Amino acid sequence: MADRRAEGLRSEIDRQIEERGWCTIPDVLIGIGMLSEKKYDEWKKGNVFCLEDVCSASLSQLHSVVTEIKAYASECALKPSVNRYSVEGRPSVPLRFTKSGDVVRERLYSTHYLDPWQAQEIRRGRKS
């Protein structure tokens, strides 16, 4: 079962990298069915305390998935980039990912993983 989940996770990351050159934790969670787009939108609007509250997985499952994403991104030599998430229309109001507010986990959830070469190729293709 864990192997199947890891395979689905890796496939989703690969799909996002191929499609746009980067992946994000929330987008991967949506792609593997642990987060609905509707609940993600509610979180982005600031209507939910934290992203973990609206995911359809236990905290231990979520933390395991986020750790697996980081490990696979490292294995693929993707460049990590910590991003600031804020409430839509209110850039001074940060969004919270975790119930605990743990700085390390917050940082992990807000990291995007970039394939600079693929992103550049996609941009070139869109300019043509």
SEZA-493285 format. One record per residue: residue number from 1; residue in three letters; x, y, z of N, C-alpha, C, O, CB in turn. Coordinates in nm, 4 decimals. Each point is the difference from the previous one (the first is absolute). Glycine has a CB too. Example, Ala and Ser with C-alpha at 12.3 -4.5 7.8 and 13.67 -1.06 7.14 Angstrom:
BEGIN
   fido   segu       n_xx       n_yy       n_zz      ca_xx      ca_yy      ca_zz       c_xx       c_yy       c_zz       o_xx       o_yy       o_zz      cb_xx      cb_yy      cb_zz
      1    ALA     1.3190    -0.5690     0.7800    -0.0890     0.1190     0.0000     0.0900     0.1200     0.0000     0.1036    -0.0019     0.0665    -0.2928    -0.1154     0.0581
      2    SER     0.1542     0.2223    -0.1966     0.0820     0.1190     0.0060    -0.0770     0.1090     0.0730     0.0509     0.1108     0.0169     0.0675    -0.1736    -0.2314
This chain:
BEGIN
   fido   segu       n_xx       n_yy       n_zz      ca_xx      ca_yy      ca_zz       c_xx       c_yy       c_zz       o_xx       o_yy       o_zz      cb_xx      cb_yy      cb_zz
      1    MET     0.0829    -0.1198     0.0000    -0.0829     0.1198     0.0000     0.0870     0.1257     0.0000    -0.0258     0.0939    -0.0753    -0.1554    -0.2195     0.1968
      2    ALA     0.2834     0.1271    -0.0376     0.0879     0.1161     0.0059     0.0723     0.0186    -0.1327     0.0228     0.1132    -0.0427     0.0063    -0.1465     0.2900
      3    ASP     0.0073    -0.0772    -0.3133     0.0664     0.0082    -0.1296    -0.0912     0.0628    -0.1046     0.0443     0.0798    -0.0826     0.0914    -0.2814     0.1415
      4    ARG    -0.2633     0.1650    -0.0544    -0.0962     0.0578    -0.0933    -0.0146     0.1501     0.0217    -0.0062     0.0779    -0.0952    -0.1149    -0.2964     0.0880
      5    ARG     0.1158     0.2574     0.1339    -0.0122     0.1425     0.0321     0.1232     0.0752    -0.0473    -0.0112     0.1077    -0.0587    -0.1323    -0.1624     0.2575
      6    ALA     0.2607    -0.0013    -0.1735     0.1249     0.0645    -0.0435     0.0046     0.0116    -0.1513     0.0449     0.1014    -0.0535     0.0728    -0.1915     0.2551
      7    GLU    -0.1638    -0.0132    -0.2707    -0.0019     0.0024    -0.1463    -0.0942     0.1090    -0.0510     0.0339     0.0728    -0.0933     0.0180    -0.3191     0.0886
      8    GLY    -0.1697     0.2578     0.0654    -0.0953     0.1036    -0.0391     0.0542     0.1393     0.0284    -0.0192     0.0928    -0.0786    -0.1672    -0.2519     0.1226
      9    LEU     0.2533     0.1720     0.0678     0.0603     0.1275     0.0395     0.1073     0.0415    -0.1009     0.0031     0.1144    -0.0455    -0.0496    -0.1660     0.2885
     10    ARG     0.1325    -0.0412    -0.2764     0.1069     0.0285    -0.0958    -0.0577     0.0329    -0.1379     0.0493     0.0900    -0.0681     0.1049    -0.2427     0.1960
     11    SER    -0.2568     0.0812    -0.1685    -0.0641     0.0267    -0.1294    -0.0590     0.1405    -0.0032     0.0095     0.0702    -0.1007    -0.0606    -0.3148     0.0754
     12    GLU    -0.0099     0.2846     0.1365    -0.0603     0.1345     0.0062     0.1076     0.1077    -0.0060    -0.0163     0.1001    -0.0697    -0.1751    -0.1914     0.2045
     13    ILE     0.2996     0.0717    -0.0632     0.1109     0.0969    -0.0044     0.0555     0.0072    -0.1415     0.0205     0.1093    -0.0530     0.0367    -0.1554     0.2952
     14    ASP    -0.0328    -0.0686    -0.3036     0.0522    -0.0033    -0.1372    -0.0948     0.0715    -0.0960     0.0446     0.0740    -0.0876     0.0721    -0.2909     0.1376
     15    ARG    -0.2472     0.1951    -0.0339    -0.0992     0.0646    -0.0865     0.0071     0.1514     0.0120    -0.0007     0.0714    -0.1003    -0.1476    -0.2714     0.1229
     16    GLN     0.1552     0.2488     0.1018     0.0059     0.1447     0.0207     0.1286     0.0593    -0.0568    -0.0025     0.1072    -0.0605    -0.1371    -0.1337     0.2662
     17    ILE     0.2516    -0.0426    -0.1866     0.1283     0.0488    -0.0519    -0.0057     0.0037    -0.1528     0.0431     0.0975    -0.0616     0.0808    -0.1914     0.2632
     18    GLU    -0.1758    -0.0096    -0.2609    -0.0102    -0.0071    -0.1465    -0.0911     0.1104    -0.0538     0.0292     0.0612    -0.1027     0.0090    -0.3098     0.1127
     19    GLU    -0.1485     0.2730     0.0601    -0.1003     0.0958    -0.0448     0.0433     0.1452     0.0163    -0.0246     0.0825    -0.0880    -0.1462    -0.2500     0.1465
     20    ARG     0.2353     0.1993     0.0542     0.0302     0.1416     0.0245     0.1404     0.0281     0.0531     0.0390     0.1162     0.0117    -0.2780    -0.0898     0.0314
     21    GLY     0.3154    -0.1307    -0.0108     0.1378     0.0197     0.0428     0.0194     0.0071     0.1500     0.1137     0.0131     0.0451    -0.0806     0.1027    -0.2554
     22    TRP    -0.1374    -0.1237     0.2889     0.0101     0.0024     0.1457    -0.1202    -0.0708     0.0603    -0.0993    -0.0267    -0.0676     0.2292     0.2427     0.0600
     23    CYS    -0.1183    -0.2462     0.1385    -0.1136    -0.0546     0.0735    -0.0054     0.0662     0.1368     0.1004     0.0495     0.0513    -0.0848    -0.2707    -0.1747
     24    THR    -0.1344     0.2208     0.1807    -0.0204     0.0540     0.1338    -0.0657    -0.1084     0.0854    -0.0653    -0.0902    -0.0525     0.0435     0.3288    -0.0366
     25    ILE     0.0393    -0.2294     0.2181    -0.0610    -0.0966     0.0918    -0.1530     0.0004    -0.0141    -0.0590    -0.1067    -0.0171     0.2522     0.1381     0.1772
     26    PRO    -0.2594     0.0857    -0.1535    -0.1462    -0.0026    -0.0142    -0.0464    -0.0609    -0.1323    -0.0971    -0.0756    -0.0025     0.0886     0.2767     0.1471
     27    ASP     0.0769    -0.1688    -0.2542    -0.0400    -0.0556    -0.1294     0.0186    -0.1515    -0.0052    -0.0817    -0.0705    -0.0591     0.1428     0.2875    -0.0478
     28    VAL     0.0446    -0.2668     0.1677     0.0206    -0.1445     0.0051    -0.1095    -0.0638     0.0860    -0.0549    -0.1038    -0.0369     0.3058     0.1335     0.0073
     29    LEU    -0.2825     0.0314     0.1429    -0.1068    -0.0530     0.0855    -0.1333    -0.0043    -0.0744    -0.0769    -0.0948     0.0156     0.1965     0.1840     0.1861
     30    ILE    -0.1471     0.0132    -0.2824    -0.1216     0.0003    -0.0821     0.0089    -0.1124    -0.1024    -0.0957    -0.0752    -0.0189     0.0668     0.3255     0.0503
     31    GLY     0.1427    -0.2617    -0.0968     0.0173    -0.0997    -0.1050    -0.0135    -0.1436     0.0465    -0.0432    -0.0862    -0.0765     0.1887     0.2473    -0.0327
     32    ILE    -0.1090    -0.1879     0.2338    -0.0098    -0.1377     0.0517    -0.1280    -0.0221     0.0806    -0.0198    -0.1070     0.0575     0.2696     0.0966    -0.0509
     33    GLY    -0.3357     0.1108    -0.0025    -0.1316    -0.0159     0.0625    -0.0061     0.0211     0.1501    -0.0989    -0.0375     0.0630     0.0550    -0.1169    -0.2419
     34    MET     0.1468     0.2132     0.2378    -0.0022     0.0258     0.1446    -0.0555     0.1387     0.0332    -0.0209     0.0332     0.1167     0.2169    -0.1859    -0.0923
     35    LEU    -0.2192     0.2320    -0.1272    -0.0501     0.1363     0.0192    -0.0876     0.0345    -0.1190     0.0406    -0.0179    -0.1148     0.1644     0.0866     0.2496
     36    SER    -0.3252    -0.0191    -0.1077    -0.0872     0.0401    -0.1108     0.0313     0.1445    -0.0391     0.0432     0.0803     0.0827    -0.2252    -0.2400    -0.0047
     37    GLU     0.1596     0.1904    -0.2040     0.0241     0.1366    -0.0464    -0.0908     0.0992     0.0730     0.0410     0.1123     0.0292     0.0275    -0.2019    -0.2543
     38    LYS    -0.1904     0.0483     0.2539    -0.0940     0.0876     0.0715     0.0538     0.0351     0.1397    -0.0043     0.1160     0.0411    -0.1887    -0.2192    -0.1691
     39    LYS     0.2427     0.0037     0.1995     0.0523     0.0249     0.1342     0.1301     0.0806    -0.0062     0.0269     0.0826     0.0872    -0.1336    -0.2963    -0.0071
     40    TYR     0.1862     0.1890    -0.1831     0.1219     0.0792    -0.0198    -0.0365     0.1469    -0.0226     0.0638     0.0890     0.0563     0.0551    -0.2906    -0.1540
     41    ASP    -0.2196     0.2269     0.0169    -0.0441     0.1378    -0.0256    -0.0495     0.0678     0.1280     0.0258     0.1183     0.0221    -0.0876    -0.1849    -0.2561
     42    GLU    -0.0089    -0.0089     0.3175    -0.0464     0.0551     0.1279     0.1192     0.0386     0.0884    -0.0008     0.1043     0.0655    -0.2088    -0.2452    -0.0803
     43    TRP     0.3109     0.0556     0.0153     0.1216     0.0293     0.0765     0.0681     0.1252    -0.0547     0.0401     0.0875     0.0769    -0.0107    -0.3330    -0.0262
     44    LYS    -0.0162     0.2546    -0.1829     0.0651     0.1156    -0.0626    -0.0745     0.1308     0.0310     0.0614     0.1066     0.0041     0.0218    -0.2580    -0.1872
     45    LYS    -0.2125     0.1437     0.2044    -0.0798     0.1180     0.0337     0.0106     0.0340     0.1483    -0.0505     0.1033     0.0438    -0.1064    -0.1597    -0.2302
     46    GLY     0.2219    -0.0294     0.2634     0.0152     0.0247     0.1431    -0.1177    -0.0471     0.0824    -0.0135     0.0390     0.1160     0.1522     0.1531    -0.1746
     47    ASN    -0.2244    -0.2754     0.0013    -0.1188    -0.0476     0.0707     0.0234    -0.1277     0.0816    -0.0920    -0.0516     0.0635    -0.0414     0.1551    -0.2440
     48    VAL     0.2559    -0.1532     0.1784     0.0353    -0.1228     0.0702     0.1244     0.0276     0.0832     0.0899     0.0709    -0.0451    -0.1907    -0.2170    -0.1378
     49    PHE     0.1070     0.0914     0.3031     0.1133     0.0252     0.0896     0.1328    -0.0415    -0.0620     0.0960     0.0770    -0.0012    -0.2489    -0.1090     0.1944
     50    CYS     0.1572    -0.0922    -0.2452     0.1235    -0.0479    -0.0609    -0.0310    -0.1032    -0.1075    -0.1074    -0.0601    -0.0007     0.2320     0.1036     0.2148
     51    LEU    -0.0306    -0.0632    -0.3037    -0.0193    -0.0943    -0.1103    -0.0216    -0.1421     0.0512    -0.0809    -0.0739    -0.0561     0.2227     0.2196    -0.0896
     52    GLU    -0.0713    -0.1848     0.2509    -0.0163    -0.1353     0.0543    -0.1446    -0.0285     0.0397    -0.0441    -0.1148    -0.0068     0.2798     0.1240     0.0877
     53    ASP    -0.3098     0.0930    -0.0398    -0.1395    -0.0181     0.0415    -0.0906    -0.0459    -0.1135    -0.1029    -0.0626     0.0252     0.1401     0.2372     0.1457
     54    VAL    -0.0012    -0.1450    -0.2945    -0.0889    -0.0316    -0.1119     0.0512    -0.1146    -0.0871    -0.0582    -0.0286    -0.1046    -0.0127     0.2658     0.1065
     55    CYS     0.1765    -0.3014     0.0390     0.0513    -0.1159    -0.0737    -0.0701    -0.1262     0.0488    -0.0353    -0.0121     0.1173     0.2596     0.1253    -0.1490
     56    SER    -0.2436    -0.2064    -0.0602    -0.0702    -0.1245     0.0333     0.0984    -0.1106     0.0371    -0.0066    -0.1112    -0.0524    -0.1795     0.1766    -0.1025
     57    ALA     0.2763    -0.0332     0.2452     0.0989    -0.0968     0.0474     0.0374     0.0380     0.1421    -0.0175     0.1144     0.0418     0.1068    -0.1564    -0.2768
     58    SER    -0.0383    -0.0543     0.3077     0.0445     0.0277     0.1362     0.1269     0.0855    -0.0055     0.0652     0.0091    -0.1040    -0.1666    -0.2273     0.1882
     59    LEU     0.1352     0.2801     0.0275     0.1221     0.0814     0.0056     0.1233    -0.0842    -0.0294     0.0910     0.0462    -0.0690    -0.2005     0.1048     0.2358
     60    SER     0.1140    -0.2732    -0.1158     0.1175    -0.0837    -0.0260     0.0094    -0.0360    -0.1482     0.1100    -0.0058    -0.0549    -0.1246    -0.0861     0.2885
     61    GLN    -0.0992     0.0675    -0.2990     0.0018    -0.0281    -0.1436     0.0461     0.1231    -0.0779     0.0808    -0.0108    -0.0923    -0.2665    -0.1571     0.1219
     62    LEU     0.1345     0.2830     0.0076     0.0395     0.1239    -0.0684     0.1483     0.0266     0.0152     0.0679     0.0321    -0.0976    -0.2956     0.0601     0.1363
     63    HIS     0.2783    -0.1053     0.0821     0.1424     0.0262     0.0230     0.0864    -0.0998    -0.0763     0.1075     0.0344    -0.0491    -0.1615     0.0594     0.2758
     64    SER     0.0067    -0.2159    -0.2360     0.0717    -0.1012    -0.0768     0.0030     0.0364    -0.1482     0.1040    -0.0116    -0.0650    -0.1717    -0.1627     0.2326
     65    VAL    -0.0443     0.2177    -0.2202    -0.0087     0.0390    -0.1417     0.0893     0.1199    -0.0282     0.0729     0.0008    -0.0992    -0.3078    -0.0882     0.0886
     66    VAL     0.2299     0.1878     0.0957     0.0824     0.1195    -0.0201     0.1487    -0.0358     0.0054     0.0798     0.0534    -0.0770    -0.2618     0.0896     0.1780
     67    THR     0.2183    -0.2321    -0.0114     0.1391    -0.0455     0.0090     0.0391    -0.0785    -0.1248     0.1118     0.0138    -0.0496    -0.1302    -0.0219     0.3002
     68    GLU    -0.0734    -0.0742    -0.3016     0.0258    -0.0755    -0.1229     0.0169     0.0942    -0.1198     0.0844    -0.0238    -0.0864    -0.2159    -0.1702     0.1795
     69    ILE     0.0520     0.2996    -0.0980     0.0119     0.0976    -0.1091     0.1390     0.0628     0.0033     0.0669     0.0109    -0.1028    -0.3160     0.0364     0.1104
     70    LYS     0.2911    -0.0066     0.1105     0.1328     0.0611     0.0132     0.1096    -0.0972    -0.0427     0.0928     0.0384    -0.0713    -0.1786     0.1047     0.2588
     71    ALA     0.0756    -0.2672    -0.1446     0.1012    -0.1003    -0.0338     0.0044    -0.0255    -0.1505     0.1080    -0.0078    -0.0586    -0.1401    -0.0977     0.2837
     72    TYR    -0.0840     0.0925    -0.2873    -0.0029    -0.0255    -0.1439     0.0520     0.1210    -0.0779     0.0709    -0.0154    -0.0994    -0.2658    -0.1406     0.1319
     73    ALA     0.1596     0.2755     0.0129     0.0501     0.1216    -0.0647     0.1520     0.0060     0.0074     0.0662     0.0384    -0.0964    -0.2794     0.0809     0.1543
     74    SER     0.2675    -0.1570     0.0556     0.1449    -0.0030     0.0161     0.0620    -0.1047    -0.0923     0.1023     0.0252    -0.0638    -0.1269     0.0505     0.3024
     75    GLU    -0.0372    -0.1915    -0.2451     0.0469    -0.1083    -0.0874     0.0014     0.0441    -0.1471     0.0872    -0.0405    -0.0770    -0.1781    -0.1283     0.2411
     76    CYS    -0.0058     0.2513    -0.2013    -0.0108     0.0490    -0.1384     0.0797     0.1280    -0.0221    -0.0043     0.0579    -0.1086    -0.2215    -0.1615     0.0948
     77    ALA     0.2980     0.1479     0.1155     0.0816     0.1225    -0.0059    -0.0841     0.1239    -0.0316     0.0442     0.0898    -0.0717     0.1500    -0.2291    -0.0020
     78    LEU    -0.3160     0.1427     0.1282    -0.0845     0.1182    -0.0156     0.0470     0.1061     0.0986     0.0438    -0.0316     0.1106    -0.2418    -0.1090    -0.1867
     79    LYS     0.1887     0.2647     0.0356     0.0465     0.1115     0.0828    -0.1119     0.0428     0.0963    -0.1080     0.0389    -0.0444     0.2649     0.0387    -0.1413
     80    PRO    -0.1314    -0.0848     0.3173    -0.1021     0.0437     0.0964    -0.0035     0.1524     0.0119     0.1033     0.0668    -0.0051    -0.0732    -0.2818     0.1312
     81    SER    -0.1493     0.2672    -0.1103    -0.0183     0.1439     0.0169    -0.1143     0.0229     0.0977    -0.1145    -0.0360    -0.0273     0.2005     0.0832    -0.2071
     82    VAL    -0.0540     0.0129     0.3485    -0.1036     0.0278     0.1002    -0.0785     0.1220    -0.0457     0.0577     0.1023    -0.0370     0.0829    -0.2011     0.2252
     83    ASN    -0.2719     0.0868    -0.1850    -0.0874     0.1074    -0.0457    -0.0903     0.0450     0.1133    -0.0320    -0.0765     0.0911     0.0386    -0.0136    -0.3252
     84    ARG    -0.0461     0.2138     0.2263    -0.0901     0.0551     0.1007    -0.1421    -0.0114    -0.0523    -0.0302     0.0490    -0.1088     0.2082     0.1105     0.1951
     85    TYR    -0.2640    -0.2225    -0.0112    -0.1413    -0.0102    -0.0346    -0.0769     0.0996     0.0855     0.0181     0.0052     0.1216     0.0051    -0.2503    -0.1863
     86    SER    -0.1077     0.3231     0.0019    -0.0808     0.0955     0.0766    -0.1449    -0.0062    -0.0487    -0.0293    -0.0489    -0.1091     0.2309     0.2002     0.1442
     87    VAL    -0.2900    -0.1006     0.0489    -0.1422     0.0025    -0.0305    -0.0214     0.0816    -0.1276     0.0573     0.1077    -0.0167    -0.1178    -0.1302     0.2632
     88    GLU    -0.0228    -0.0307    -0.3359    -0.0298     0.0694    -0.1258    -0.0464     0.1423     0.0278    -0.0918     0.0227     0.0788     0.0309    -0.2414    -0.1872
     89    GLY     0.1261     0.3143     0.0422    -0.0372     0.1403     0.0143     0.0517     0.0665     0.1267    -0.0236     0.1188     0.0221    -0.1752    -0.1734    -0.1525
     90    ARG     0.2693    -0.0215     0.2136     0.0530     0.0544     0.1252     0.1430    -0.0495     0.0199     0.0249    -0.0869     0.0835    -0.2575     0.0958     0.0176
     91    PRO     0.3259     0.0462    -0.1777     0.1374    -0.0509     0.0023     0.0689     0.0053     0.1358     0.0991    -0.0697     0.0213    -0.0868     0.1404    -0.2539
     92    SER    -0.0626     0.0099     0.3237     0.0640     0.0083     0.1316    -0.0508    -0.1071     0.0974     0.0493    -0.0104     0.1123    -0.0216     0.2553    -0.1501
     93    VAL    -0.1264    -0.3245    -0.0058    -0.0560    -0.1037     0.0870     0.0487    -0.1374    -0.0488    -0.0469    -0.0505    -0.1020    -0.1591     0.1945     0.1524
     94    PRO     0.3000    -0.2032     0.0232     0.0534    -0.1298    -0.0435    -0.1000    -0.1131     0.0218    -0.0811     0.0033     0.0926     0.3106     0.0787    -0.0401
     95    LEU    -0.2218    -0.1811    -0.1390    -0.0807    -0.1206     0.0154     0.0785    -0.1014     0.0824     0.1230    -0.0043    -0.0034    -0.2409     0.0462    -0.2176
     96    ARG     0.0453    -0.1210     0.2930     0.0623    -0.1004     0.0856    -0.0245    -0.1389    -0.0599    -0.1109    -0.0308    -0.0437     0.0798     0.1781     0.2493
     97    PHE     0.1338    -0.2291    -0.2072    -0.0098    -0.1355    -0.0526    -0.0308    -0.1022     0.1081    -0.0801    -0.0910    -0.0213     0.2386     0.1558    -0.1567
     98    THR    -0.0950    -0.0502     0.2944    -0.0065    -0.1035     0.1031    -0.0788     0.0434     0.1234    -0.0098     0.1186     0.0313     0.2278    -0.2015    -0.1137
     99    LYS    -0.2735    -0.0161     0.1510    -0.0709     0.0256     0.1250     0.0976     0.0487     0.1066    -0.0319     0.0885     0.0793    -0.1392    -0.2641    -0.1379
    100    SER     0.2900     0.1168     0.0593     0.0982     0.0304     0.1044     0.0699     0.1345    -0.0209     0.0461     0.0618     0.0959    -0.0123    -0.3062    -0.0689
    101    GLY    -0.0260     0.2895    -0.1521     0.0725     0.1234    -0.0290     0.1513    -0.0198     0.0028     0.0755     0.0972    -0.0032    -0.2660     0.0303     0.0997
    102    ASP     0.2354    -0.2537    -0.0904     0.1421    -0.0320     0.0028     0.0698     0.0629    -0.1203    -0.0395    -0.0230    -0.1143    -0.0088    -0.1928     0.2363
    103    VAL     0.1513     0.2944    -0.0961     0.0692     0.0758    -0.1048     0.0590    -0.0916    -0.1070    -0.0067     0.0312    -0.1189     0.0582     0.1458     0.2872
    104    VAL     0.0057    -0.2887    -0.1270     0.0621    -0.0919    -0.0961    -0.1059    -0.0597    -0.0925     0.0202    -0.0074    -0.1212     0.1620    -0.0457     0.2875
    105    ARG    -0.2940     0.0110    -0.1096    -0.1074    -0.0585    -0.0832    -0.0661     0.1062    -0.0870    -0.0331    -0.0266    -0.1155    -0.0073    -0.1478     0.2912
    106    GLU     0.0211     0.2932    -0.1221    -0.0578     0.1092    -0.0800     0.0883     0.0264    -0.1222    -0.0492     0.0174    -0.1115    -0.0542     0.0864     0.3195
    107    ARG     0.2325    -0.1014    -0.1849     0.0965     0.0239    -0.1079    -0.0041    -0.1136    -0.1028     0.0066     0.0240    -0.1205     0.1403     0.1042     0.2810
    108    LEU    -0.1576    -0.2503    -0.1120    -0.0061    -0.1163    -0.0880    -0.1246     0.0058    -0.0896     0.0097    -0.0235    -0.1205     0.1150    -0.1123     0.2933
    109    TYR    -0.2395     0.1665    -0.1158    -0.1244     0.0093    -0.0765     0.0053     0.1134    -0.1035    -0.0600    -0.0112    -0.1070    -0.0636    -0.0809     0.3055
    110    SER     0.1938     0.1990    -0.1676     0.0002     0.1165    -0.0900     0.1117    -0.0043    -0.1043     0.0189     0.0956    -0.0753    -0.1177     0.0357     0.2608
    111    THR     0.1722    -0.2417    -0.1897     0.1082    -0.0129    -0.0973    -0.0535    -0.0482    -0.1342    -0.0760    -0.0965    -0.0078     0.2371     0.0484     0.1936
    112    HIS    -0.1195     0.1176    -0.2905    -0.0277    -0.0426    -0.1371     0.1259    -0.0661    -0.0522     0.1105     0.0328     0.0431    -0.2805     0.1539    -0.0824
    113    TYR     0.1538    -0.2793    -0.0530     0.1143    -0.0699    -0.0580     0.0020     0.0249    -0.1504    -0.0975    -0.0266    -0.0703     0.0898    -0.1509     0.2517
    114    LEU     0.1206     0.2288    -0.2291     0.0126     0.0477    -0.1369     0.1033    -0.0801    -0.0783     0.1071    -0.0331     0.0509    -0.1734     0.2604     0.0266
    115    ASP     0.0321    -0.2575    -0.2013     0.0963    -0.0522    -0.0965     0.0296     0.1178    -0.0926    -0.0760     0.0252    -0.0935    -0.0094    -0.2717     0.1062
    116    PRO     0.1952     0.3194     0.0120     0.0278     0.1218    -0.0779     0.0057    -0.0248    -0.1500    -0.0484     0.0817    -0.0783     0.1732     0.0039     0.2733
    117    TRP    -0.0664    -0.1972    -0.2354     0.0104    -0.0298    -0.1423    -0.1382    -0.0198    -0.0611    -0.0302     0.0572    -0.1047     0.2548    -0.1619     0.1431
    118    GLN    -0.3085     0.0242     0.0261    -0.1356    -0.0263    -0.0513    -0.0834     0.1273    -0.0017    -0.0728     0.0250    -0.0961     0.0860    -0.2597     0.1831
    119    ALA    -0.0034     0.3149     0.0174    -0.0755     0.1261     0.0043     0.0419     0.0908    -0.1150    -0.0842     0.0643    -0.0627     0.0635    -0.0831     0.3131
    120    GLN     0.1500     0.0241    -0.2778     0.0495     0.0829    -0.1098    -0.0508    -0.0528    -0.1341    -0.0414     0.0780    -0.0857     0.2464    -0.0206     0.2205
    121    GLU    -0.2021    -0.1883    -0.1530    -0.0503    -0.0596    -0.1243    -0.1486     0.0299    -0.0191    -0.0439     0.0285    -0.1114     0.2161    -0.2106     0.1306
    122    ILE    -0.2475     0.1758     0.0862    -0.1444     0.0294    -0.0076    -0.0207     0.1457    -0.0383    -0.0829     0.0305    -0.0857     0.0330    -0.2070     0.2596
    123    ARG     0.1258     0.2679    -0.1102    -0.0127     0.1422    -0.0343     0.0342     0.0229    -0.1464    -0.0689     0.0751    -0.0690     0.1257    -0.0118     0.3052
    124    ARG     0.0475    -0.1265    -0.2832     0.0387     0.0141    -0.1413    -0.1108    -0.0491    -0.0914    -0.0299     0.0628    -0.1016     0.2706    -0.0909     0.1641
    125    GLY    -0.3004    -0.0822    -0.0271    -0.1079    -0.0561    -0.0814    -0.1220     0.0886    -0.0028    -0.0696     0.0062    -0.1014     0.1533    -0.2308     0.1552
    126    ARG    -0.1110     0.2930     0.0544    -0.1164     0.0884     0.0066     0.0220     0.1298    -0.0738    -0.0956     0.0650    -0.0422     0.0385    -0.1655     0.2589
    127    LYS     0.1836     0.1392    -0.2327     0.0303     0.1245    -0.0716    -0.0119    -0.0189    -0.1504    -0.0235     0.0964    -0.0728     0.1760    -0.0281     0.2587
    128    SER    -0.1367    -0.1898    -0.2325    -0.0019    -0.0276    -0.1443    -0.1366     0.0162    -0.0582    -0.0186    -0.0195    -0.1201     0.2050    -0.1352     0.1500
